[in-house]
Amino acid sequence: MAWGILESNRLEHVPGTSLLEDDAVGGSVVSSTLKRATGKQQHIVLVPQPSNDLNDPLRWPLWQRDLMLLMYLYVTLLSVGGIGPLLSASALILVEDFNITFTEVSLLTGYQLCAVGGIGIFISALCHKYGKRPGFLFSITVAFVGTVWGGAAQSYGSLLGARVVQGLGTAMWESVMYSIIGDLYHVHERGIRVAALTIAISGLANLPALLSGVITERLGWRWMFWMLAIFLGIGVFLLVIFGWETAYNRAPIYNIDTSSNNNIDLLSAMKENHSYVENVEPSVDTVEKAQVGEDAPKPRNPFAKRLLPFSGVYSPDSILLMLLRPFTILANPAVIWSTLFLSITTAWFVVISFIIAQIFSAPPYLLDSAHIGYMSAGPCIGGILGSVVSGLMSDPLVIGLAKRNRGVYEPEFRLILLLPFLVTASIGFFCFGNFVERGYSPVVMTVIWGIALASQQFMSVAVGTYIIDAYRDISVEVFIIGMVVKNFLFFGLSFGVNDWVTRWGSARVFDTIGGIEVALFFLSIPIWVWGKQWRAYFHFKHIS
């Protein structure tokens, strides 16, 4: 038992738990049987183990994987950070242009988020069946079309339709992107990459709002759509050329993190006996009986083949079963916890984007669209700093804890980052509403907003890396169901959040939000204590 994490005797090896340091079972033995990192990290075991196929994304050069991730982050920033809060600083002008209410402006974002949630389950099924590249190509194309339509819209109804189409193109980037990191990187490499993803999804999400206020004042609100469409068009080109398939069905023996067998011993036997077992859940017996040597490295697919939109079928399961799977996994308490944490915490920042114009265009602030947009500088900086700090802390922290735990890594180690989340969330939310009612300056308010957003980055990195490491085989479904719940929650809030703030006042609303955040933190304690036992139980139920 490591620092209160309860052990499980249900399985030989609990999925998610993995050997990360040589100290666990005798350094010299592990060094000779398992592939490790290089350079200063040569003492770290690669989890999962890369296969002998050069089409395995874990065999691609690191610089190539990082450039691919950077491309995906660029499109994620545009599709999530650009499309979602695009209209937050322009609410007052849209009210005047279309003769509508603030609630109707909020619904422009609300229905867009509803579309994101509605298509999420289908995206999950298609990604498992046919890989991720088809979904990404569809999503970026639809997002581009919806953005062009939004710039050309001549009525409120037309603009609403454009926002719905934009939402259909956003779902992939809010959810499946997390599993891309699981496809491309080993356990010890994921923390800083998840932090980079949180920058794209939420850390820089307020940058478009910062720019949109100025664009609206000087060029008109339509130019927000035109400029976004230009950058999305670049994204379409990049994805067609460089957005290769990252889904890969690795032989189970290499998945020393998700298997219920002790594959370390099996890999050792394979190496000593020159035996190789493909596409089966291996046992010592099957390894010993294998007669053929490990194949020579399979060549990588030529560039032209990587450009194809489809690369094959990745699961024998039916589409209907895959559509139901995101709901069946809700029997797992860890999945319920992550869904609540990711959806509810993120919801509060959408609440702020809904009400920011309502609060700061009224007395005592009386800010115009440009100055309301400038206020997004605080959360933009806070989001970046929170992501950078959490990213720099995440991997070294868990590597250090694994070393103290005789080299054995537990995914629950990632949850340590929820401690700075608790501090920054308490400061950010409890202060925001009370400071608004006391009339603190916009500069102070944007700083508090930034601290609140930094808390989301600590939460996203902690929960995101935990799910990828503990439940990599169902991570797509976990993030999809979280996204669905989150976006329908956003949709519900868009109907009444402006009236909620009017009736309750800012102080009471944000005190309530702060209290909910503290409660979510304490819900994480059972995950730390019983998380390993739940991993064993639900994997056992799956294979039995």
Backbone torsions as a table, in degrees:
resi	resn	phi	psi	omega
1	MET	NA	121.1	-178.8
2	ALA	-101.0	106.5	173.0
3	TRP	51.9	46.4	175.5
4	GLY	92.3	-4.4	177.4
5	ILE	-80.3	114.8	-174.8
6	LEU	-74.9	138.1	-179.9
7	GLU	-79.9	162.7	175.8
8	SER	-128.7	135.7	177.5
9	ASN	-103.9	13.1	-174.8
10	ARG	-72.8	-34.7	-175.8
11	LEU	-126.4	157.3	174.5
12	GLU	-61.6	-40.7	-179.5
13	HIS	-139.3	125.1	-179.1
14	VAL	-83.0	121.1	178.7
15	PRO	-54.9	137.6	-176.8
16	GLY	101.5	-40.0	174.4
17	THR	-73.1	133.0	-176.8
18	SER	-152.1	157.2	175.8
19	LEU	-79.1	118.9	-177.5
20	LEU	-115.4	-17.6	-178.4
21	GLU	-131.7	148.7	-179.3
22	ASP	-62.1	-21.3	-172.1
23	ASP	-65.1	-16.7	-169.5
24	ALA	-69.4	-48.4	-174.3
25	VAL	-132.2	38.9	177.8
26	GLY	88.6	103.4	-171.4
27	GLY	-53.6	-44.9	-174.2
28	SER	-65.4	-37.8	179.3
29	VAL	-65.6	-48.7	-179.6
30	VAL	-63.1	-39.9	-178.3
31	SER	-59.3	-34.1	-175.4
32	SER	-86.6	-13.4	-174.6
33	THR	-113.2	-25.8	-176.3
34	LEU	-115.2	144.2	175.8
35	LYS	-74.7	141.5	-176.7
36	ARG	-126.9	170.5	175.0
37	ALA	-69.2	174.6	-177.8
38	THR	-117.0	172.3	176.8
39	GLY	66.5	-135.4	-177.8
40	LYS	-67.9	-16.3	-178.1
41	GLN	-105.2	22.9	-176.3
42	GLN	-67.5	-12.8	176.1
43	HIS	-83.0	-6.7	-176.5
44	ILE	-93.2	127.9	177.4
45	VAL	-77.2	138.2	179.0
46	LEU	-77.2	120.0	-179.9
47	VAL	-127.0	117.5	-4.9
48	PRO	-72.6	167.9	177.3
49	GLN	-75.2	133.3	176.9
50	PRO	-68.4	145.6	-179.8
51	SER	-81.9	-173.0	-179.1
52	ASN	-96.9	16.0	-178.0
53	ASP	-107.4	123.6	-178.5
54	LEU	-69.5	-7.9	172.9
55	ASN	-85.3	-8.0	173.4
56	ASP	-66.7	120.3	-178.6
57	PRO	-54.5	-27.6	178.4
58	LEU	-70.5	-12.8	176.6
59	ARG	-93.8	-7.5	179.2
60	TRP	-71.8	151.3	177.1
61	PRO	-57.8	143.3	-177.7
62	LEU	-60.0	-39.1	-179.7
63	TRP	-62.0	-34.2	179.8
64	GLN	-71.5	-41.1	177.5
65	ARG	-64.1	-40.4	-179.1
66	ASP	-68.0	-39.1	177.3
67	LEU	-65.9	-38.3	177.2
68	MET	-64.4	-43.6	177.9
69	LEU	-62.4	-41.1	178.8
70	LEU	-59.9	-39.9	176.8
71	MET	-63.0	-44.9	178.8
72	TYR	-63.8	-36.9	178.9
73	LEU	-66.0	-37.5	177.3
74	TYR	-58.9	-47.3	-179.0
75	VAL	-71.2	-34.7	177.0
76	THR	-61.8	-43.0	177.9
77	LEU	-59.2	-43.0	-179.8
78	LEU	-69.2	-42.6	-172.4
79	SER	-78.9	-35.1	-179.5
80	VAL	-98.4	-56.7	-179.0
81	GLY	-70.5	-29.3	-178.9
82	GLY	-83.8	-49.8	-174.8
83	ILE	-72.6	-45.7	-174.3
84	GLY	-56.2	-64.7	-175.8
85	PRO	-91.0	21.5	-172.9
86	LEU	-56.9	-33.4	-172.5
87	LEU	-102.2	3.8	-171.4
88	SER	-63.2	-36.3	-178.6
89	ALA	-86.9	-6.9	-174.8
90	SER	-108.8	13.1	-174.5
91	ALA	-57.6	-45.2	-176.2
92	LEU	-62.2	-41.1	179.9
93	ILE	-68.3	-39.3	178.0
94	LEU	-65.8	-36.0	175.9
95	VAL	-58.6	-43.1	-178.0
96	GLU	-74.7	-41.4	-176.7
97	ASP	-67.3	-40.7	-174.9
98	PHE	-105.9	1.6	179.9
99	ASN	54.7	53.7	-177.8
100	ILE	-123.6	177.1	-179.8
101	THR	-97.6	168.5	176.1
102	PHE	-62.3	-35.1	178.1
103	THR	-63.5	-39.9	178.2
104	GLU	-67.1	-32.9	174.0
105	VAL	-65.7	-43.4	177.7
106	SER	-60.0	-34.5	-179.7
107	LEU	-68.6	-21.9	173.4
108	LEU	-60.6	-36.3	174.5
109	THR	-83.9	-35.9	-178.5
110	GLY	-60.4	-47.3	179.6
111	TYR	-69.6	-32.2	175.2
112	GLN	-62.7	-43.0	178.7
113	LEU	-68.8	-33.6	176.6
114	CYS	-62.9	-39.8	177.3
115	ALA	-64.1	-38.8	177.4
116	VAL	-59.2	-48.8	-179.2
117	GLY	-66.7	-36.5	-176.5
118	GLY	-66.9	-34.9	-177.1
119	ILE	-89.9	-9.9	-172.7
120	GLY	-58.1	-44.7	-177.6
121	ILE	-62.9	-39.1	179.2
122	PHE	-68.2	-38.0	177.0
123	ILE	-60.8	-42.6	179.9
124	SER	-59.2	-47.9	-178.1
125	ALA	-63.3	-45.2	-177.4
126	LEU	-66.8	-35.9	178.7
127	CYS	-65.3	-39.7	178.5
128	HIS	-69.8	-36.0	-175.9
129	LYS	-79.5	-45.9	-170.3
130	TYR	-119.5	9.1	-179.4
131	GLY	89.6	177.1	-172.6
132	LYS	-93.7	-24.8	-176.6
133	ARG	-60.0	-44.9	178.8
134	PRO	-58.3	-40.6	179.6
135	GLY	-65.4	-40.2	179.5
136	PHE	-67.1	-41.4	179.1
137	LEU	-64.0	-42.5	177.2
138	PHE	-62.1	-45.3	-174.3
139	SER	-65.0	-46.2	-177.3
140	ILE	-67.3	-34.7	179.1
141	THR	-67.0	-45.5	-180.0
142	VAL	-65.7	-40.4	177.9
143	ALA	-61.5	-40.1	178.5
144	PHE	-64.2	-46.1	-179.9
145	VAL	-62.2	-44.7	179.9
146	GLY	-63.6	-34.4	-179.9
147	THR	-70.7	-42.0	176.2
148	VAL	-62.1	-42.1	177.8
149	TRP	-60.8	-42.7	-179.6
150	GLY	-60.5	-39.6	178.4
151	GLY	-66.7	-27.5	-177.9
152	ALA	-95.3	-5.5	-175.6
153	ALA	-60.9	135.8	-178.4
154	GLN	-112.0	-1.9	179.5
155	SER	-143.4	166.0	178.6
156	TYR	-62.6	-40.6	-179.7
157	GLY	-63.4	-40.6	178.7
158	SER	-66.4	-42.3	178.3
159	LEU	-63.4	-37.9	177.8
160	LEU	-63.7	-41.8	177.2
161	GLY	-61.9	-41.1	178.3
162	ALA	-62.5	-39.0	-180.0
163	ARG	-67.2	-35.4	177.1
164	VAL	-64.6	-43.9	179.0
165	VAL	-63.7	-41.0	175.5
166	GLN	-57.3	-40.8	-179.7
167	GLY	-62.3	-36.3	178.6
168	LEU	-63.1	-26.0	-179.7
169	GLY	-93.4	3.8	-174.9
170	THR	-101.8	-24.1	-169.7
171	ALA	-55.9	-44.8	-178.2
172	MET	-56.1	-40.5	-171.7
173	TRP	-77.1	-23.1	179.3
174	GLU	-82.9	-18.5	-170.3
175	SER	-129.6	-58.7	-173.2
176	VAL	-66.0	-22.1	179.7
177	MET	-57.7	-33.6	178.4
178	TYR	-62.6	-41.0	-178.8
179	SER	-70.9	-23.7	174.5
180	ILE	-58.9	-39.1	178.8
181	ILE	-65.9	-37.3	174.7
182	GLY	-64.7	-33.0	178.1
183	ASP	-70.2	-38.8	-168.1
184	LEU	-95.4	-18.0	-169.4
185	TYR	-132.8	153.8	173.4
186	HIS	-79.5	167.2	-175.8
187	VAL	-54.0	-46.1	-174.1
188	HIS	-73.6	-5.7	-179.8
189	GLU	-105.1	-5.3	-167.3
190	ARG	-82.9	-32.9	-172.6
191	GLY	-56.7	-50.5	-176.8
192	ILE	-69.5	-29.8	177.8
193	ARG	-73.7	-36.8	174.3
194	VAL	-64.0	-37.3	176.7
195	ALA	-62.1	-40.5	177.0
196	ALA	-63.1	-37.9	177.7
197	LEU	-65.5	-39.4	179.2
198	THR	-66.5	-29.0	173.9
199	ILE	-62.5	-45.0	-177.7
200	ALA	-69.0	-39.6	-176.3
201	ILE	-77.4	-42.5	-174.2
202	SER	-133.4	-29.9	-177.7
203	GLY	-62.4	-40.0	178.8
204	LEU	-104.9	11.7	-177.1
205	ALA	-62.5	-23.3	-179.0
206	ASN	-90.4	-4.7	177.6
207	LEU	-63.9	-45.3	176.0
208	PRO	-59.4	-37.5	178.0
209	ALA	-65.0	-37.9	177.7
210	LEU	-61.0	-43.0	-178.4
211	LEU	-78.7	-32.7	-174.5
212	SER	-66.0	-32.3	178.2
213	GLY	-62.0	-44.8	179.2
214	VAL	-67.5	-44.1	-179.7
215	ILE	-60.9	-43.3	-179.7
216	THR	-62.7	-42.9	-179.0
217	GLU	-64.6	-39.5	-171.3
218	ARG	-96.6	-33.6	-174.1
219	LEU	-119.2	-15.5	-175.6
220	GLY	101.7	154.4	-173.1
221	TRP	-66.3	-25.4	-179.1
222	ARG	-63.0	-30.2	-178.1
223	TRP	-69.4	-17.5	172.2
224	MET	-62.0	-41.4	179.2
225	PHE	-71.4	-43.0	-178.1
226	TRP	-62.3	-43.7	-177.8
227	MET	-68.9	-39.1	176.8
228	LEU	-63.7	-37.8	180.0
229	ALA	-63.2	-36.7	178.7
230	ILE	-60.6	-47.7	-178.4
231	PHE	-70.9	-33.4	175.3
232	LEU	-66.4	-35.3	176.7
233	GLY	-60.7	-40.1	174.6
234	ILE	-61.9	-39.9	178.3
235	GLY	-62.4	-39.9	177.1
236	VAL	-57.2	-47.3	-179.7
237	PHE	-61.5	-46.3	-178.1
238	LEU	-62.4	-41.5	-178.3
239	LEU	-68.4	-38.9	179.1
240	VAL	-61.8	-40.0	-175.0
241	ILE	-86.2	-40.7	-170.3
242	PHE	-120.1	-2.1	-179.0
243	GLY	-85.1	65.7	-175.9
244	TRP	-70.8	161.5	-179.7
245	GLU	-66.1	131.5	177.6
246	THR	-107.4	-12.3	176.5
247	ALA	-67.1	138.5	-178.1
248	TYR	-154.7	129.1	178.0
249	ASN	-90.4	89.8	-179.6
250	ARG	-76.5	144.1	176.6
251	ALA	-56.0	136.0	-173.2
252	PRO	-55.1	-29.5	-176.0
253	ILE	-63.3	-25.6	-179.8
254	TYR	-80.2	-17.1	-178.1
255	ASN	-85.7	72.8	-177.1
256	ILE	-72.9	-2.9	176.4
257	ASP	-97.5	-33.1	-174.5
258	THR	-102.9	-10.4	-178.6
259	SER	-79.7	154.9	175.4
260	SER	-94.7	1.4	174.9
261	ASN	-98.9	159.6	175.4
262	ASN	-82.7	84.6	-174.1
263	ASN	-72.8	-11.1	176.7
264	ILE	-63.0	-46.9	178.3
265	ASP	-65.4	-37.1	-179.0
266	LEU	-67.8	-41.2	177.1
267	LEU	-63.9	-36.0	176.3
268	SER	-63.4	-44.4	178.4
269	ALA	-63.2	-39.7	177.7
270	MET	-59.4	-44.4	-176.7
271	LYS	-67.9	-41.5	-178.3
272	GLU	-69.8	-36.5	-176.6
273	ASN	-97.9	0.4	-178.2
274	HIS	55.9	39.7	-177.8
275	SER	-110.1	154.0	-174.4
276	TYR	-142.1	131.0	-179.4
277	VAL	-124.1	123.9	-176.8
278	GLU	-110.8	141.1	166.7
279	ASN	59.4	27.6	172.7
280	VAL	-136.0	155.2	173.1
281	GLU	-76.6	107.9	-167.2
282	PRO	-78.5	160.8	171.5
283	SER	-135.5	167.2	179.2
284	VAL	-59.2	-37.2	-178.3
285	ASP	-62.9	-45.5	-178.4
286	THR	-67.8	-33.6	178.1
287	VAL	-65.8	-44.2	-177.6
288	GLU	-66.7	-30.0	-177.6
289	LYS	-84.2	-15.0	-177.9
290	ALA	-63.6	137.9	-174.1
291	GLN	-110.9	-16.5	-174.7
292	VAL	-100.1	148.9	178.6
293	GLY	-77.1	164.5	179.7
294	GLU	-65.4	133.9	-177.1
295	ASP	-61.3	156.5	172.0
296	ALA	-67.3	154.4	-178.7
297	PRO	-52.3	129.0	178.8
298	LYS	-74.1	134.7	-177.1
299	PRO	-66.3	154.1	179.5
300	ARG	-78.3	146.4	179.0
301	ASN	-58.6	141.6	177.6
302	PRO	-63.6	159.9	-175.7
303	PHE	-56.2	-41.7	-178.0
304	ALA	-61.3	-37.3	-179.6
305	LYS	-70.1	-31.8	179.1
306	ARG	-68.5	-20.0	-179.2
307	LEU	-80.2	-13.2	-179.4
308	LEU	-63.2	139.6	-178.5
309	PRO	-67.5	-29.3	178.9
310	PHE	-119.4	141.3	179.4
311	SER	-123.7	7.1	177.8
312	GLY	132.4	-176.1	178.4
313	VAL	-102.8	132.6	-173.6
314	TYR	-109.0	-1.5	178.6
315	SER	-150.3	138.6	177.2
316	PRO	-81.1	-8.8	-177.2
317	ASP	-68.1	154.3	179.2
318	SER	-76.3	156.0	178.1
319	ILE	-60.7	-38.9	179.9
320	LEU	-59.8	-45.0	178.5
321	LEU	-61.6	-40.0	-179.8
322	MET	-69.0	-31.0	176.9
323	LEU	-67.9	-31.1	-179.6
324	LEU	-84.2	-23.2	-172.0
325	ARG	-58.5	-41.9	178.9
326	PRO	-59.8	-24.6	179.2
327	PHE	-85.9	-34.4	-178.9
328	THR	-68.1	-30.6	-179.3
329	ILE	-70.8	-9.8	177.8
330	LEU	-69.8	-5.4	172.3
331	ALA	-69.8	-17.9	-179.9
332	ASN	-84.0	122.1	179.9
333	PRO	-58.0	-33.5	179.9
334	ALA	-66.4	-34.6	177.9
335	VAL	-69.8	-42.0	176.6
336	ILE	-60.7	-45.2	-179.8
337	TRP	-60.4	-48.5	-178.3
338	SER	-65.0	-37.4	178.9
339	THR	-63.4	-45.4	178.6
340	LEU	-64.2	-45.2	-175.8
341	PHE	-63.9	-50.8	-177.0
342	LEU	-66.7	-41.7	-174.8
343	SER	-76.1	-47.4	-175.8
344	ILE	-69.3	-44.7	-178.9
345	THR	-62.2	-44.1	179.7
346	THR	-67.0	-29.7	-177.5
347	ALA	-59.6	-35.4	-175.6
348	TRP	-65.0	-28.5	179.9
349	PHE	-79.1	-25.7	170.5
350	VAL	-71.0	-36.6	175.0
351	VAL	-56.4	-46.0	-179.4
352	ILE	-62.6	-41.8	-179.4
353	SER	-65.8	-30.7	177.3
354	PHE	-69.0	-35.9	-170.1
355	ILE	-105.5	-4.3	-173.0
356	ILE	-61.0	-42.8	179.5
357	ALA	-69.6	-37.2	179.9
358	GLN	-61.8	-41.7	-177.2
359	ILE	-75.8	-47.9	-168.7
360	PHE	-93.4	-3.8	170.3
361	SER	-91.5	-9.2	-179.5
362	ALA	-98.9	166.3	175.1
363	PRO	-60.0	146.8	5.0
364	PRO	-89.3	5.0	-172.4
365	TYR	-85.7	-51.4	178.0
366	LEU	53.8	46.5	-178.8
367	LEU	-86.4	147.2	174.3
368	ASP	-87.3	179.6	-174.8
369	SER	-59.9	-40.9	-178.7
370	ALA	-62.8	-44.9	-177.4
371	HIS	-72.6	-31.3	173.3
372	ILE	-64.7	-39.4	176.2
373	GLY	-63.2	-38.7	179.4
374	TYR	-60.9	-29.6	-179.2
375	MET	-64.1	-18.9	178.2
376	SER	-71.6	-7.4	177.7
377	ALA	-62.8	-38.1	-178.5
378	GLY	-61.5	-55.5	178.1
379	PRO	-65.0	-28.8	177.4
380	CYS	-63.7	-47.7	178.4
381	ILE	-67.7	-44.1	179.6
382	GLY	-61.6	-39.3	179.0
383	GLY	-65.5	-41.6	178.9
384	ILE	-65.8	-47.6	-179.6
385	LEU	-61.9	-42.3	178.6
386	GLY	-61.7	-41.1	179.5
387	SER	-67.9	-42.6	-179.3
388	VAL	-63.7	-47.8	-178.3
389	VAL	-63.9	-45.9	180.0
390	SER	-65.2	-36.6	177.9
391	GLY	-66.6	-40.9	178.7
392	LEU	-69.0	-27.7	-179.2
393	MET	-84.2	-34.8	-165.2
394	SER	-60.4	-59.8	-175.8
395	ASP	-67.5	-48.0	177.7
396	PRO	-59.7	-34.2	-179.7
397	LEU	-64.5	-49.2	-177.2
398	VAL	-72.2	-32.2	175.5
399	ILE	-63.8	-42.1	177.6
400	GLY	-64.5	-41.5	178.6
401	LEU	-66.9	-37.8	177.4
402	ALA	-63.4	-40.0	178.9
403	LYS	-62.6	-40.6	177.6
404	ARG	-69.9	-20.8	179.9
405	ASN	-97.9	35.7	180.0
406	ARG	58.3	34.6	175.3
407	GLY	87.3	-5.5	-176.2
408	VAL	-91.7	127.5	-179.3
409	TYR	-98.6	134.1	172.6
410	GLU	-116.1	131.9	179.2
411	PRO	-55.6	-27.4	-179.7
412	GLU	-61.1	-19.5	177.4
413	PHE	-59.1	-27.8	-179.4
414	ARG	-63.4	-23.2	-173.3
415	LEU	-73.6	-8.4	177.4
416	ILE	-58.3	-30.3	-179.4
417	LEU	-66.6	-9.4	176.9
418	LEU	-74.8	-14.2	175.7
419	LEU	-66.6	-51.0	173.8
420	PRO	-64.6	-27.1	173.8
421	PHE	-59.3	-46.6	-177.4
422	LEU	-59.2	-43.4	-177.9
423	VAL	-66.2	-50.9	-175.9
424	THR	-69.8	-35.9	178.1
425	ALA	-66.0	-40.6	179.7
426	SER	-63.3	-46.1	178.8
427	ILE	-63.4	-47.7	-173.7
428	GLY	-64.9	-51.3	-173.2
429	PHE	-78.7	-43.3	-179.1
430	PHE	-65.6	-32.0	-179.0
431	CYS	-81.7	-34.2	-171.7
432	PHE	-57.4	-57.0	-176.5
433	GLY	-64.1	-41.4	-179.5
434	ASN	-67.6	-36.5	179.6
435	PHE	-70.7	-34.3	176.4
436	VAL	-61.8	-45.8	-178.0
437	GLU	-67.2	-25.5	177.8
438	ARG	-89.6	-1.2	174.5
439	GLY	74.4	30.1	177.6
440	TYR	-61.1	155.5	-174.1
441	SER	-64.1	153.9	177.3
442	PRO	-56.1	-31.0	179.4
443	VAL	-64.1	-46.2	178.1
444	VAL	-62.6	-41.7	-177.4
445	MET	-65.4	-37.6	-179.7
446	THR	-71.4	-30.1	175.5
447	VAL	-67.5	-45.0	178.6
448	ILE	-63.0	-40.3	175.8
449	TRP	-59.3	-40.8	178.4
450	GLY	-64.1	-40.3	178.2
451	ILE	-64.3	-41.3	178.4
452	ALA	-61.6	-41.8	-178.7
453	LEU	-70.4	-30.9	175.4
454	ALA	-59.7	-34.9	179.0
455	SER	-62.2	-36.8	179.7
456	GLN	-64.4	-33.9	-179.8
457	GLN	-67.5	-42.1	176.6
458	PHE	-61.6	-42.0	179.1
459	MET	-64.6	-46.6	-176.4
460	SER	-63.2	-42.0	179.3
461	VAL	-66.9	-43.3	-179.0
462	ALA	-64.1	-53.0	-176.8
463	VAL	-71.0	-40.9	-179.1
464	GLY	-62.1	-49.1	-180.0
465	THR	-68.5	-33.5	177.5
466	TYR	-61.4	-47.0	-178.5
467	ILE	-66.0	-43.1	179.2
468	ILE	-61.0	-43.6	-176.9
469	ASP	-76.8	-37.7	-175.9
470	ALA	-85.3	-32.8	-174.5
471	TYR	-135.6	50.6	-175.4
472	ARG	-58.7	-35.3	-176.3
473	ASP	-71.3	-18.7	177.0
474	ILE	-122.0	19.1	-173.8
475	SER	-64.0	-34.3	178.4
476	VAL	-59.4	-47.4	-178.8
477	GLU	-64.7	-39.0	-179.2
478	VAL	-62.2	-47.7	-178.7
479	PHE	-72.5	-31.1	176.9
480	ILE	-64.9	-48.6	-177.8
481	ILE	-66.1	-34.5	174.7
482	GLY	-63.2	-40.7	179.2
483	MET	-67.2	-41.0	179.3
484	VAL	-60.9	-49.8	179.7
485	VAL	-61.2	-44.4	-178.8
486	LYS	-59.3	-47.0	-174.4
487	ASN	-73.8	-33.4	174.0
488	PHE	-71.5	-30.1	173.1
489	LEU	-64.7	-43.6	175.5
490	PHE	-57.9	-44.4	-178.5
491	PHE	-59.8	-44.1	178.1
492	GLY	-63.6	-41.7	-179.7
493	LEU	-65.0	-31.6	-176.6
494	SER	-63.9	-23.5	179.4
495	PHE	-75.2	-30.3	-170.2
496	GLY	-133.9	1.4	-173.1
497	VAL	-66.8	-36.8	179.6
498	ASN	-65.2	-41.3	177.3
499	ASP	-69.4	-33.6	178.1
500	TRP	-60.0	-46.2	179.4
501	VAL	-67.0	-37.4	179.3
502	THR	-63.6	-42.8	-177.7
503	ARG	-75.1	-44.8	-173.8
504	TRP	-86.7	-31.7	-171.6
505	GLY	89.4	153.0	-174.3
506	SER	-62.2	-40.6	-175.6
507	ALA	-61.6	-48.7	-177.2
508	ARG	-66.9	-39.5	-179.6
509	VAL	-61.8	-50.2	-174.8
510	PHE	-78.8	-22.5	169.8
511	ASP	-65.3	-39.6	176.9
512	THR	-64.0	-44.2	178.4
513	ILE	-61.1	-44.5	178.8
514	GLY	-60.6	-40.4	178.9
515	GLY	-64.0	-38.6	178.0
516	ILE	-64.8	-39.8	179.0
517	GLU	-63.1	-41.3	177.5
518	VAL	-63.5	-40.7	178.9
519	ALA	-63.4	-40.0	178.0
520	LEU	-62.9	-36.9	177.2
521	PHE	-60.5	-46.0	-177.3
522	PHE	-70.4	-21.8	173.2
523	LEU	-69.0	-15.4	179.9
524	SER	-78.2	-19.7	-178.5
525	ILE	-61.5	-45.3	175.8
526	PRO	-60.2	-31.4	177.7
527	ILE	-64.7	-41.6	177.4
528	TRP	-61.9	-45.3	-173.2
529	VAL	-75.4	-50.8	-173.0
530	TRP	-105.6	3.7	-175.9
531	GLY	-57.5	-42.1	-178.6
532	LYS	-66.4	-39.6	178.4
533	GLN	-65.6	-37.7	177.6
534	TRP	-67.2	-38.3	177.2
535	ARG	-59.7	-44.5	-179.7
536	ALA	-66.3	-43.9	-175.9
537	TYR	-62.7	-49.0	-174.3
538	PHE	-74.5	-28.2	173.4
539	HIS	-70.2	-40.4	178.6
540	PHE	-61.8	-42.9	179.1
541	LYS	-63.9	-33.4	-178.1
542	HIS	-70.5	-39.5	-174.8
543	ILE	-91.0	-12.4	-176.8
544	SER	-90.2	NA	NA
